[in-house]
Amino acid sequence: MFSHTRQDFPSDFLFGAATSSYQIEGHAQGGAGRTHWDDFAQTPGNIADGTDGAVACDHLNRWPEDLDLMRDANFDVYRFSTSWARVMPEGRGPVNEAGLDFYDKLVDGMLERGLKPAATLYHWELPSALNDLGGWRNRDVAGWFADFTQVVMERIGDRVWSAAPINEPWCVGFMSHFLGHHAPGLRDIRATARAMHHVLLAHGRSTEVMRGLGMSNLGAVCNFEYAVPADGSPEAAAATRTYDGYYNRFFISGLMNKSYPADVMEGLGAHMPDNYQDDFDLIGQPLDWVGLNYYTRKRIAAAPGPWPHLEEVPGSLPKTQLGWEIYPEGLHAFLKRVHDGYTRGLPLYVTENGMAWNDKLVNGAVKDDKRIDYLDTHLTQVKRAIDEGIPVKGYFTWSLLDNYEWSEGYVPRFGIVHVDYASQTRTPKASYLALQKALAQ
């Protein structure tokens, strides 16, 4: 059970759950174009179980059932994402009307069930045809993304409650171009610097388009990871500062302060696009809210070699199925830090928070007490922030459904609803039932 109920939060506080298009829809259906995740998944060794998002949770066909689950859980908001390649199979040019029709029906379905539609335009599935042209390394991607924004929001923008251009810029830029863990799987510092900047430029162009369509309640969603030194040495402290810089400060600083952290630019500055500073007015245009995605803590040690001179080392805290340390206090720390240092009174939302566990369906039920405890302790930190006067206005658990967890395939289960991938049967877990009770009016 949860320590708090809906009544313990402000009357206008919103609860929701989040998903993303490629992870649940079934990308091989409905006329969607090829994405760099399809390419990445077909490269041996990239995906833990060798799978892809061709079928996923078959949400493309089962969306009414999934929206019923959202409504029946007593959620207020459904945070969903649109697939660029489903709407524009080549990323530019011809539109797949079936893709637009799907999102049209999906938004109407939310409204019919009393759910507020919270749209994210991009959750990582870049059309392959655009990746062939350099993808996020190519400055033109900002214009391509603006055109996609125009097409999608001309159809659904009049009915969405909120919209954000890009989910987790760090994953799109650094994780995918420097670490190589996500599509397109590069390990190139020059590509990284350009992708990180162009992601924010695309955010700016997309926001500009949505404002031009008369849309409001527009925001940005960044992910944050609490970092601590692995030991008491000055070298570990410096390494932790660097990690915090490129993970936690780079994107929020560009969005809110129209600048990049000087310590991060020591590593990336030589690789940035020419005259990148001229883009900050577009990148840093006013927003209506900021979303924080938070999951874990990392311990950082110094390491030899080129920038960033660091490595992650195992910690001693309890861990999730993916080995992520559970540290709820980090969520409070970031809510306070973002409010105090960047947003200065702007509404904040916890747009993703959840845990993976190796959940088992036993006698028609899934007992996931660890997830209940994880969500409960993090919600307690949200309430702590609210009690301190920080304007946190909503909380979204990740995720509604077990789904395709990118390079981890279908092994980790993040959902509050269990999915049998063979039969596509949905079974609400104990965490779903506990939330349902806690959120009852």
N, C-alpha and C positions, 0 to 999 in steps of 0.2 A: 504494500500500500504506500501511498504518497504522504509525506509529512504535511503538505499544503493542498488546499483545494482552490478552485477558481475564486472563491470568496475571499481568499487571503491576498489577492492581487487587486490592483486598481480596476474599477468597473470598465475602463476602456482598454484594458490589457487583452491582447489577442493571442490565442494559442493555435498552432497549426502543425502541419507536417510537410516535409519537402521530398521531392523526387527529381530525377532528371531524365530527359527524353531518351537518350541512347541506352541508359541503364534499364529502362522498363518497357519501352514501346514495342520493340521488335523491328529493327531497322531494315530487314530484308523485305518488308511488306509495305504496301501503300504507295509505291512509286518513289520512295526516297532514293537519293543519289548516294554514291559511295563517299565514305569519309576516311580521314586519316586513321581513325580507330579501326576501321575494317582492315586497312593495310597493316597497321601495327599488330593486330591480332593474328594475321596470317603469316607473320614472321616468327619462325620457331624460337621459343625461349622467352618471348615477351610476356605471355600470359601464363599465370601459374598452372592453370588446368587446361590450357590450349583452347579455350572457348572464345566466343565472340558475342556480339549483341544482336545477332540475326533474329532471334525470337525473344530473348530476354523474358519479360513477364507478360508478353502479349497484351500489353496495355492498350495498344492500338485498337484491339477488338473488345477488350474487357473493361474499358474505362468506366462504363456505367456502374459496374460492380465495385470498382475501386473508389469512385466518388461516393457511393453509398457507404463504404467503409469509413471514409473521411467524415461524412455527415454523422454517422452513427456513433463515432468516437467523441462527438460533441466538440469537434474542432471548429474554429472560426474561419480559418484561412488555409488555402491549399497553395503551396509554393511549387510551381511546375516550371518546366523549361520547354522552349521550342527548339526544334532541330533545323538548323540552317539547310542541311542537305535534303531534308524532307520537303521543305518549302521551295527551295531553289536547288535542284539536283546537281547543277554544275557550279553552284555558288554565285553565279551571275546569270543574267539572261532569263531564259524560260522559267516560268513558275509552274510547279506541280499543284494544280488546283485541289487535288485530293488531299494534299498536305495542309493547305489552308483550311479546307473544309473540316478536317479533323480538329484543328485547334479552335475553329469556330464553334463546333459542337461541344468541345470540351469546356470552353468558357461558359457557354449557355448551360451546360449540365451542372457546373458549379453554382451558377446563379439560381438555377431551379432548386438546388438543395440548400440554399442559404449560405453558401460558402463564398468568401471573397477570393477572387482569382489574383494571385501574386505571380506575375510572369518574370522569368529570367530568359533573356533572348539567347544566350549562348552558355552551354554547359559542356564545352570541350570537343564537340564533334565537327571539326572543320571539313568542308567538302574537299575531297581529294584533288579535284581540279584546281582549287586555289592553293593547296599545299604544293602542287607541281610548280606553281608560280612563285614559290618562296613562303607562302603562308604568312605567319605572323612576323617573319623576318622582312617582309615586303611592306613598305609604307602604304602601298595602295590598299592593303587589307582594311584600313580604316574607312575608305570610301566604299569598298565592297560591303562592309558590315553596315554602313549607313543605308545602303540600298536595300539590304535584307531587312533592316529595321523598318524602313518605309513600307515594304510589302506586307510584313506581318502586322504591323500596328495600324495600317489602314484598314485591316480586316477586324482585329480584335481590340484595338487600343481604346475604343469607346466604352468597353465593358470591363477592362481589367481594373482591379483595385489599386495595384501598384505595379511598377516595372523596374527592373535593373538590367543593364546591358550584358554584363559578363560575370559569371560565377568564378570566384577565386583566381584573380589575376596571377598570383604566385604560381599556381599549378600550371596555368596556361604558359607562363613565361619561363620561370626558373626550373620547375620540376620536369618540364617537357623538353627543354632546350639545353639545360646544363647538366642535370642529373640523368636524363634520358629514360626516366621511369615511365613516362606517359608519352603518347603520340605527340609529335612525330618521332620521338626517341633519339633526339640529338644530344651530343655532349660537346658543345661548342660555345665558348664564352662570348664571341662576337654575335652569334645568333641569339644568345640569351639576352644580351643588352638590348638588342634591337627589338626582340619579341616583347620584352618587358615594357619598353616605351610604347610600342605600337598597340599593345593591348589597352593601355590607358588612352592613347589617341583615338582608338576605336570606341572606347567608352564615351569619350567626349563627343565624337561625331554622332553616335547613336542617341545620346541624350539630347543633342541639338535637334535631331530629326523628330524625336518624340515631343519636345517642347513645341516645335513647329506644327505638329498635329493637334496641339491644344491639350496634350496629356499632362497630368499632374501626378503627385506622389511618386516621384522618380528617385531612385537611390543607387547605391553601389554596395557590392558585397565582397568583402575581403576576408581571407582566412588568417588566423593568428595561432601561434604555437608558443607556449610559455617555455623560455629557455633559461637554464641555470648552468653555471660552471660545474664541470665534473670534479674539480678539485680547487684548492685555494690559491693556485698559482696565478701570477699576473698574466701569463700566457693564456690560461683557460678563460680568464675574465675578458681578455681582448677578443678571443675567438667567439665567446658568447655574444659580445657586443656586435661583432660582424654578422653572426647568424641572425640576431635580432634585427639588424639593419636590413638585410636583403629579404628577410621573411616578413617581419612585422611592421617596419617603418617605411620601406620604399614606396609601396603603393598608396597607403593612406596619406603619406606626405605629399605625393604628387597630386592626389585628388583634393586634399584640403589645404595644403600649404603652398602649392604651386612650386615645389622644389623637390629634389631628391637628397637623401642624407649624404653628407660629405664623406662619411666613412665608407659607404657603399660605393660611391663614385671613385674612391681610390682603386677599387678593383674593376669597375665597369666603365669608368669614364672614357678610357681610350677607345672603347668599342661602341660608344653611343652614336646614333645617327647625327649627321651634321646639323647644327642649329636646332637641336632638340628643345632647347630652352624656349624657342618661339612658340611651342605648342601648349605651354602651360595654361594660358588663358582659356583655351578650348577644353583641356583636360580638367581644369579646376573650376568649371562653371558651377553655380550653386546647385545643391542637391536638397531634397526634402527629407531624407533619412539616410542612415548608414547601417548596413547589416554586418554582423560579425559571425563567422563560422569558427567554432572552437571545439577541439577534441582532446588535446593531449599536451604533455610536457616533454621536453627533450633535455638531456644532459650533454653538454658540449665540452670537448677537449681540444687543445691545440694539436696540430698535426703538421708535419713537414710538407714541402712542396709549394706549388703556386697558390695564389689567392683562391679560396678564402682562408687557407691555412687552418682547417678545422676538421673534426670528425664527431659523429654522434656516438655516445657510449651507453650501454644499458644502465637503466636506473633501478632503484629498489622498490618503487611503488607498485601496487597491484596493477596488472596489465589486462588489456582486452585481448581478443582472439588474434589481433594483428600485432600484439606486442607493444601497443601504445600505453604509456603510463596514464593512470587515472588521477587527475589533479584538478578537482572542481574549483579550487581557489583561483586557478588561473583564469577562469571565465570572469570572475569578479574583477580581477586585476586588469583585464583588458577592457571591460566595460568602463571602469574608472579612468584608465589611461587614455582611451580613445575620446571619452567625454572631456577630460581635463585638457588634453594636449592637442586635439584636432577639431572635434565637432562642436564644442562649446555651446551646448544646449540643443543641438539637433536631435530629433528622436532616434533612438537606437533599437535595433531588433537583433535577437540571437537567431540568425537565419538558418543555422545548422548546428546540431549538437546531438550526439548519439554514440553508440558503441557497437562493435562487432562481437558476436559470440557464436560459438558452434552450437546453435540451437537445434534441439531434436524434437520431432513430433512424436509424442508417446500417447497412445490411446486417445487420439484426436485432440490433444492439447499440447501447448508449448509452455513450459515453466521457465521463465527467464528472469528470475529474481535479481540476477546481477545487473540486468539492464534497468529494471525498476530502480535499483539503488543508484545506478549511474545517473539516470534522469532526475531522480529525486534530489540528489546532492547538488547537481548543477542548477536545478531550479531554485534551490535554497540560496545559492550564490546570486542568482538573478534577483530574488526578493531582497537580499541584503543590499544590492546596488540600488534598487528602487527606494528602499528605506533610507538610504543616504542621499536621496534627491537626484540620482542619476536618471535621466528620462528614458528608461527602457520600456518599450511599448508592446513587445511581443516576443514569443519564443516558439521556434519551430524544431521539432525533433527530426533527426535524420535516422531512419527514413520510414515512410509509410510501409513500403514493401521490401522484403529481401529482394536483391537485384544483382545485376551484373556489376561487380565492383572493380571495373577497369582492369589493371594488370593482375589483380588477384582473382579474376574470373568469378565463378559462382560459389567459391568456397566460403568466404566470410558472409555472415548474415547480420545486416544492420537493421532489418525491418522490425516494426512492432506487429507486422502481419507476416506470418510464415507463408512462403510460396513453395509448393511442390513443383519443381521445374518440368517434370515429366507430364503431370496432369494439369498444371496451372491452377490447382486448387489453392484457394486462400484460406488460411486459418488464423484468426486473431490470437496473438500470444497473450500471456498473462499481463505483459506491460501494456498492451492495447486496452485490456479490460480494466486495469488499474487507472489508466489515463481517462478512460470513458467515465468512470465513477468520479474521479477527482474534478473533471471538467463539467459535470452535470450542473445545470442551472439551479 
